[in-house]
Amino acid sequence: MATAKEFVARIGEIDGVSGCVLIREDGEIVGRSLEDPDLYATLMILGGTSAREIMDKVGFSYCRYLSFNRDGKQHFHLFPIDKFYLGVLQTPECYVPDMLQAVLRLIGRVTTGSPPEEG
């Protein structure tokens, strides 16, 4: 399993990703390439908790990601990963479906049922 730092670096290499932050469920930031990651951490906890509650109450088995649309098309995407949340800020000019699929592929390659190592 990749360390959190390596994982964040690999996410940052994806075309269309402006930056990202990886946090634990408790809000602790374990990896980042964004300025002011605390600004996003609160949104990630609230969004991730809400997504999990919706899945439990409605019966969805899994939420792949949540998207938050922003002015300027620098949208923010939240990916639940086990006991972690990955937040990705996109570049305004990216083709969103390709960027999301690339992030999901990388998440699938590095997750083996155990969380990323901190570091």
ZASEKE-686821 format. One record per residue (C-alpha): residue in three letters; z, x, y. Coordinates in Angstrom, 3 decimals. Layout:
# ZASEKE-686821
 rest       pz       px       py
  ALA        Z        X        Y
...
***
This chain:
# ZASEKE-686821
 rest       pz       px       py
  MET    0.000    0.000    0.000
  ALA   -0.898    1.279    3.425
  THR    1.807    1.907    5.972
  ALA    2.023   -0.514    8.888
  LYS    0.651    2.166   11.227
  GLU   -2.381    2.802    8.995
  PHE   -2.976   -0.911    8.516
  VAL   -2.909   -1.572   12.274
  ALA   -5.276    1.363   12.853
  ARG   -7.750   -0.015   10.293
  ILE   -7.601   -3.506   11.821
  GLY   -8.273   -1.942   15.225
  GLU  -11.501   -0.387   13.894
  ILE  -13.013   -3.796   13.124
  ASP  -15.847   -4.751   15.451
  GLY  -14.608   -7.415   17.838
  VAL  -10.899   -6.498   17.678
  SER   -9.433   -5.522   21.037
  GLY   -5.958   -4.826   19.640
  CYS   -3.367   -6.082   17.194
  VAL    0.325   -6.288   16.438
  LEU    2.129   -6.572   13.096
  ILE    5.608   -8.101   13.031
  ARG    8.108   -9.118   10.391
  GLU    9.196  -12.749   10.144
  ASP   12.341  -11.867   12.079
  GLY   10.229  -10.674   15.031
  GLU   10.630   -6.927   14.596
  ILE    7.432   -5.125   15.566
  VAL    6.375   -2.758   12.785
  GLY    2.941   -1.735   14.081
  ARG    0.880   -2.279   17.199
  SER   -2.166   -1.280   19.157
  LEU   -1.629   -3.798   21.973
  GLU    0.114   -3.226   25.261
  ASP    3.153   -5.496   25.665
  PRO    3.451   -6.523   22.000
  ASP    6.662   -8.440   22.777
  LEU    4.551  -10.863   24.782
  TYR    2.720  -11.819   21.588
  ALA    5.658  -11.590   19.155
  THR    7.258  -14.831   20.360
  LEU    3.969  -16.709   20.048
  MET    3.514  -15.246   16.564
  ILE    6.949  -16.336   15.352
  LEU    6.594  -19.847   16.754
  GLY    3.028  -20.219   15.506
  GLY    3.762  -18.763   12.088
  THR    6.878  -20.870   11.593
  SER    4.994  -23.998   12.641
  ALA    2.121  -23.196   10.269
  ARG    4.509  -22.753    7.353
  GLU    6.285  -26.020    8.161
  ILE    2.953  -27.856    8.325
  MET    1.915  -26.367    4.974
  ASP    5.209  -27.446    3.385
  LYS    5.202  -30.977    4.808
  VAL    1.519  -31.771    4.388
  GLY    1.054  -29.917    1.137
  PHE   -1.448  -27.284    2.189
  SER   -1.144  -24.327   -0.120
  TYR   -2.083  -21.624    2.354
  CYS   -2.968  -21.139    6.018
  ARG   -5.417  -18.257    6.414
  TYR   -5.047  -17.980   10.189
  LEU   -4.316  -19.824   13.419
  SER   -6.433  -19.334   16.525
  PHE   -5.261  -19.646   20.110
  ASN   -8.116  -20.048   22.592
  ARG   -7.663  -18.293   25.914
  ASP   -9.541  -18.160   29.185
  GLY  -12.029  -15.328   29.264
  LYS  -12.715  -15.749   25.529
  GLN  -10.125  -13.122   24.584
  HIS   -8.792  -15.408   21.905
  PHE   -5.722  -14.542   19.828
  HIS   -5.631  -15.037   16.058
  LEU   -2.510  -15.148   13.891
  PHE   -2.592  -14.254   10.188
  PRO    0.464  -14.909    7.977
  ILE    0.843  -12.119    5.403
  ASP    3.772  -12.570    3.018
  LYS    6.847  -12.011    5.225
  PHE    4.775  -10.576    8.063
  TYR    2.500  -11.864   10.797
  LEU   -0.579  -10.064   12.055
  GLY   -1.769  -10.946   15.541
  VAL   -5.296   -9.958   16.564
  LEU   -6.718  -10.077   20.076
  GLN  -10.498  -10.348   20.048
  THR  -12.982   -8.901   22.479
  PRO  -14.743  -11.582   24.550
  GLU  -18.233  -10.721   23.331
  CYS  -17.591  -10.586   19.589
  TYR  -19.068  -12.901   16.989
  VAL  -15.828  -14.570   15.904
  PRO  -16.751  -15.603   12.314
  ASP  -17.726  -12.033   11.394
  MET  -14.596  -10.569   13.000
  LEU  -12.318  -13.056   11.228
  GLN  -13.975  -12.425    7.867
  ALA  -13.634   -8.647    8.316
  VAL   -9.911   -9.027    9.098
  LEU   -9.408  -11.326    6.093
  ARG  -11.252   -8.865    3.810
  LEU   -9.037   -5.997    4.955
  ILE   -5.901   -8.099    4.517
  GLY   -7.079   -8.946    1.001
  ARG   -7.692   -5.286    0.157
  VAL   -4.316   -4.016    1.322
  THR   -2.072   -6.808    0.098
  THR   -0.922   -6.628   -3.470
  GLY    1.975   -9.031   -3.239
  SER    4.233   -6.471   -1.584
  PRO    4.570   -6.086    2.184
  PRO    3.169   -3.114    4.122
  GLU    5.530   -0.195    4.326
  GLU    6.981    0.326    7.774
  GLY    6.090    3.529    9.500
***
